[in-house]
Amino acid sequence: MQRFLYLVLAALALFVGSQILGVGTTGRTRGAAAAVVRAEEAALAVPAGETWVDVARRERLEHGGVTSPSDPLLTEAAPPRWMALVQTERMRAAPPPPPPAAVRDSAELRSLLRYYSARTYLDAMLREQDSTLVRWPERAEPLKVWVQPASSVKDWRRDMVGPVRAAFHTWSAAGTPITFTLVDDSTQADVHVTWVHAFASSLANHQGRQVAATLRVTNPAGWIVAANITIALHPAGSETPFDIYTIQTAGLHEIGHLLGLDHSPTATDVMAATAYGQDRLSAADRATARALYTLPPGRVR
């Protein structure tokens, strides 16, 4: 039994990475929070009455992690407790992610990356994420997504839901093994999208305004095991709401982060760090997503 518990703890130790999206005065500026949370407790060992969010917050505070007002785990961008409870239970019940179908040696992996470099932004992603790739395991079933259908947040409108839901269909058609299906029952969802009035503040290294945040939960092997998206309706400190096109662009961009993508250096890509209203995936967005899902997750050595 002790050996089993040790293996469970070693295999399922979680860290939470976060990606932050912002909108600037001359364009839509997005940035990524570089903070990484390492939770020593495994998903199956979360203390009674706690969730993975509680564990991650405590670990971040105890081990000197980022605690700025823009840290999603310390602001309203963090999953509400009911959502964290649902995901914790689903993570406990889920089997561990499988190993990659074909684990490649370092030379073969680097050869593939050179092949992809001309048509993808994987090189930029590796620079941004310390030579690490993360992605979902391949699945027989689509990821179930719940987009909050109503909200009491000021200036929320029902017509904001449609563009975000449509963005999941757009990524489903991108050609990766990961597709999405929309569900009405939040307790059945793998991914939750919720609305907030505004984030606490813009990131210190941003010149822009924060629009949305994605929290990804990733195990030590690089497999994504859970993710949530939060979309703000207002800039920090403002009562002027974002327009529907900003909401749509934010949703499309954040789903890319949810899949494991990071920023592109090319302005015409949806995953560009600075966006000017891209409303459709570029060839590079699709190629990068497809390439990511042919590679094993984890550190590229």
C-alpha positions in Angstrom: 0.0 0.0 0.0 2.8 2.4 0.8 4.5 1.7 -2.5 1.2 2.3 -4.3 0.7 5.7 -2.5 4.2 6.7 -3.3 3.7 5.9 -7.0 0.4 7.8 -7.1 2.1 10.9 -5.5 5.0 10.7 -7.8 2.9 10.3 -11.0 0.2 12.8 -10.3 2.0 15.8 -8.7 0.5 18.8 -10.3 1.7 22.3 -11.3 -0.5 25.0 -12.5 0.6 27.2 -15.4 -1.2 30.3 -16.4 -1.6 32.3 -19.5 -3.0 35.8 -19.4 -4.5 37.8 -22.3 -4.6 41.6 -22.3 -5.9 44.4 -24.6 -4.0 47.6 -25.2 -4.9 51.1 -26.3 -3.5 50.7 -29.8 -4.2 47.0 -30.2 -5.1 43.9 -28.3 -2.0 43.0 -26.3 -1.7 39.6 -24.8 0.9 38.3 -22.4 1.5 35.1 -20.4 2.0 34.9 -16.7 5.3 33.1 -16.3 4.4 31.7 -12.9 4.5 27.9 -12.3 2.9 26.3 -9.3 4.2 23.0 -8.1 1.8 21.1 -5.8 3.5 18.4 -3.8 0.1 16.8 -3.1 -1.2 14.6 -5.9 -4.8 15.0 -7.2 -5.7 11.9 -5.3 -4.1 13.2 -2.1 -5.8 16.6 -1.9 -6.9 16.9 1.8 -10.5 16.5 2.6 -12.5 19.7 2.0 -9.8 21.1 -0.3 -9.5 21.4 -4.1 -6.5 21.5 -6.4 -6.9 25.3 -6.4 -6.6 25.4 -2.6 -3.4 23.2 -2.7 -1.9 25.3 -5.5 -2.6 28.6 -3.7 -1.0 27.3 -0.5 2.0 25.9 -2.3 2.6 29.1 -4.2 2.5 31.2 -1.0 4.6 28.8 1.0 7.3 28.4 -1.7 7.7 32.0 -2.7 5.6 31.9 -5.9 4.2 34.9 -7.7 1.6 36.6 -5.6 0.9 39.8 -7.5 -2.7 41.1 -7.8 -2.7 39.7 -11.4 -1.9 36.2 -10.3 -5.0 34.2 -11.5 -4.9 31.9 -8.5 -5.2 34.9 -6.2 -7.9 36.8 -8.1 -11.3 36.2 -9.3 -9.8 34.6 -12.4 -9.3 31.5 -10.3 -12.0 28.9 -10.7 -14.9 29.3 -8.3 -14.9 26.8 -5.6 -17.8 24.8 -7.1 -15.9 24.5 -10.3 -12.7 23.5 -8.6 -14.6 20.8 -6.6 -16.1 19.4 -9.9 -12.7 19.3 -11.6 -10.9 17.8 -8.5 -13.4 14.9 -8.4 -13.1 14.4 -12.2 -9.3 14.4 -11.9 -9.5 11.8 -9.1 -11.7 9.5 -11.1 -9.8 9.8 -14.4 -7.1 7.3 -15.4 -3.6 8.6 -15.6 -2.6 10.0 -19.1 -1.0 7.4 -21.3 2.6 7.7 -22.4 3.2 9.2 -25.9 2.4 6.7 -28.7 6.0 6.9 -29.9 8.6 8.3 -27.5 11.3 9.7 -29.8 14.9 10.1 -29.0 16.5 13.6 -28.8 18.0 13.5 -32.2 14.7 12.5 -33.9 12.8 15.1 -31.9 15.1 17.9 -32.9 14.9 16.8 -36.5 11.1 17.0 -36.4 11.3 20.5 -34.9 13.6 21.6 -37.6 11.1 20.3 -40.2 8.3 22.1 -38.5 10.1 25.4 -38.0 9.4 26.8 -41.4 5.6 26.6 -41.1 4.9 26.8 -37.4 5.8 28.9 -34.3 7.0 25.9 -32.2 10.4 27.5 -31.9 8.9 30.6 -30.3 6.8 28.5 -28.0 9.9 26.6 -26.8 11.7 29.8 -26.1 8.8 31.2 -24.2 8.2 28.0 -22.1 11.7 27.0 -21.2 12.0 24.4 -23.9 8.9 22.6 -22.7 5.8 21.4 -24.6 2.4 20.6 -23.0 -0.7 19.1 -24.5 -3.7 17.0 -23.8 -3.5 13.2 -24.2 -5.3 12.0 -27.3 -8.9 11.1 -26.5 -11.6 9.0 -28.0 -14.2 11.5 -26.9 -14.3 15.3 -27.3 -13.5 17.6 -24.4 -16.7 18.7 -22.8 -17.0 22.5 -22.5 -19.5 24.5 -20.5 -19.7 28.3 -21.3 -21.5 30.1 -18.5 -24.9 30.8 -20.1 -26.0 33.7 -17.8 -24.2 36.1 -15.5 -25.1 38.9 -13.1 -21.8 40.7 -14.0 -22.5 44.3 -15.1 -22.8 44.7 -18.9 -22.9 41.0 -19.6 -25.1 40.3 -22.6 -26.5 37.0 -23.9 -25.0 37.6 -27.3 -21.5 37.3 -25.8 -22.0 33.5 -25.4 -22.4 32.7 -29.0 -19.0 33.9 -30.3 -17.2 32.0 -27.5 -19.0 28.8 -28.2 -18.3 29.2 -31.9 -14.6 29.6 -31.2 -14.5 26.1 -29.8 -16.1 24.8 -33.0 -13.3 26.7 -35.0 -10.6 24.9 -33.0 -12.4 21.5 -33.3 -11.9 21.8 -37.1 -8.2 22.7 -36.8 -7.1 19.1 -37.4 -5.8 18.1 -34.0 -6.9 15.0 -32.1 -8.6 17.2 -29.6 -12.1 18.3 -30.4 -14.8 20.0 -28.2 -18.4 19.4 -27.5 -20.6 22.0 -25.7 -22.6 20.8 -22.7 -25.3 22.5 -20.6 -24.4 20.7 -17.4 -21.4 22.3 -15.7 -20.8 19.3 -13.5 -20.1 17.2 -16.6 -17.6 19.6 -18.2 -13.9 19.1 -18.5 -13.5 22.9 -19.3 -15.4 25.8 -17.9 -15.6 29.3 -19.3 -16.9 32.0 -16.9 -17.3 35.8 -16.8 -15.9 38.4 -14.4 -16.3 42.1 -14.2 -12.5 42.8 -14.6 -9.2 41.5 -13.4 -7.6 43.0 -10.4 -4.9 44.8 -12.4 -2.8 44.5 -15.6 0.4 42.5 -15.4 3.4 44.6 -14.4 5.0 44.0 -17.8 1.9 44.9 -19.8 1.1 48.2 -21.4 -2.4 47.0 -22.1 -5.6 45.8 -20.5 -6.2 42.3 -19.4 -9.2 40.6 -21.1 -9.0 36.9 -20.3 -7.0 34.3 -18.4 -6.5 30.5 -19.0 -5.5 28.3 -16.1 -3.9 25.0 -17.2 -3.3 22.1 -14.8 -0.4 20.0 -16.1 1.2 16.9 -14.6 5.0 16.5 -14.4 5.1 14.6 -17.7 3.6 17.6 -19.6 0.1 16.3 -20.0 -2.7 18.8 -19.5 -5.3 17.3 -17.2 -7.7 20.3 -16.7 -8.1 23.8 -17.9 -10.5 26.8 -17.4 -11.0 30.1 -19.2 -12.1 33.4 -17.5 -13.2 36.4 -19.6 -13.5 39.9 -18.2 -16.1 42.3 -19.5 -14.2 45.5 -18.5 -10.6 46.7 -18.4 -9.2 47.0 -14.8 -10.5 50.2 -13.2 -13.0 51.0 -16.0 -16.8 50.7 -16.4 -16.6 50.9 -20.2 -17.2 47.3 -21.4 -15.1 45.6 -24.1 -16.9 45.3 -27.4 -18.2 41.9 -28.7 -15.3 41.6 -31.2 -12.7 41.8 -28.3 -14.6 39.1 -26.5 -14.6 36.9 -29.6 -10.9 37.4 -30.2 -10.1 36.7 -26.6 -12.1 33.5 -26.7 -10.4 32.3 -29.9 -6.9 33.1 -28.5 -7.5 31.5 -25.1 -8.7 28.2 -26.5 -5.3 28.1 -28.3 -3.7 28.3 -24.8 -6.1 25.7 -23.5 -4.8 23.3 -26.2 -1.2 23.9 -25.2 -0.2 26.7 -27.7 1.7 29.7 -26.6 2.5 33.0 -28.4 3.4 33.4 -32.1 5.7 36.2 -33.2 3.6 36.9 -36.3 0.9 39.6 -35.9 -1.5 37.8 -38.3 -1.8 34.7 -36.2 -4.6 34.3 -33.7 -1.9 33.3 -31.1 0.1 36.5 -31.7 1.2 38.3 -28.6 -0.4 41.4 -30.0 -3.7 41.0 -31.9 -5.5 43.4 -34.2 -8.9 41.7 -34.5 -7.9 38.3 -36.0 -11.2 36.4 -36.3 -10.0 33.2 -37.9 -7.1 30.8 -37.5 -4.1 31.3 -39.8 -2.3 28.5 -41.6 0.4 28.8 -39.0 -2.1 28.5 -36.1 -3.5 25.3 -37.6 -0.1 23.9 -38.5 1.4 24.6 -35.1 -1.5 22.9 -33.3 -1.3 19.8 -35.5 2.5 19.7 -35.1 2.2 20.0 -31.3 0.0 16.9 -31.2 2.6 14.8 -33.1 5.2 15.4 -30.5 5.7 14.0 -27.0 5.0 16.5 -24.2 7.6 17.6 -21.7 11.1 19.1 -21.8 12.8 19.1 -25.2 16.4 18.0 -24.6 
